[in-house]
Amino acid sequence: MSEDANPTGVVDTFLQGVPYARFLGMRVEVAGDEMTAILPFAQHLIGNPMLPALHGGVLGAFMEMTALAQLSLAQPLRRVPKTIDITVEYLRSAGPKDTYARAILRKVGRRVANVQVEAWQDSRAKPVAGMTGHFLLRNEEPS
Amino acid sequence: MTETYDTAALPDRMTQFVPHAAALGMELVSIGKGVGVMRSAWREELVGDPETGVIAGGVVTALIDHTCGLAVNSANETPMPIATLDLRIDYLRPAKPRSGVTAEATCYRLTRSIGFVRAQAWDDDPSDPLATAQATFMLNPRG
């Protein structure tokens, strides 16, 4: 991919290459260096059919993929980083509707990145969940 | 094992009645008071790294979250809705290619409002975990 490639395309290529991201149904929109990940509602994402609410694991997975997508946007030529750890905080019940997430790269070092992600539905000021994660960065050569 | 609370209904409640658990093919392996074991079999669409065929970290996240919930539900003498407050996962190593994942969770402390849980996940040897986790859940006695 050339360096001036459409950034949405860069991340979409990354996401489309990951079967699990297609299974979740997530996609991204990129404006400059600002990326919003979108998880359209689907029945198979439900964790509590009584409320109903999205599965907590879906939100965790979506935010982890958002962090990886943001890292792939920042460093398109590197291999997909490895997740070292994530801490997910659940703030509100996430209803049966579309969910959005944005990631902040708080520190991208030589080997490790610290990424913070927030997910919301109706209002960005009322996040449904937050995540902080550490990711091991890898160079082009296979580890 | 079970004393006053009949956990017989939990297998169905924790698998096919939860759309996302069913979508991930989660099966209940065993259940005791405050302890649950569940697994997700490997499937092409759950792959996180297409180069190696390793199952996605997100699947591990969702399975651990769900198994932690099972542990809280089985520790609790009265069935009631629960919600994850936070979940921290350390990814110790990638799963083996084309391997499913099993998670075991223990609710080691239950108060009137909070359940404290530890969990670990492995691919084929329980003594060689690929992820460890710590979670807290809120109990909602009023539903």
Interface residues (C-beta under 8 A of the other chain):
Chain A: G17 V18 P19 Y20 R22 F23 L24 Q43 H44 L45 I46 G47 N48 P49 M50 L51 L54 H55 G56 G57 V58 G60 A61 F62 E64 M65 V80 K82 T83 I84 D85 I86 T87 V88 E89 Y90 S93
Chain B: F17 V18 P19 H20 A21 A22 A23 E44 E45 L46 V47 G48 D49 P50 I55 A56 G57 G58 V59 T61 A62 L63 I64 D65 H66 G69 P81 A83 T84 L85 D86 L87 R88 I89 D90 Y91 P94
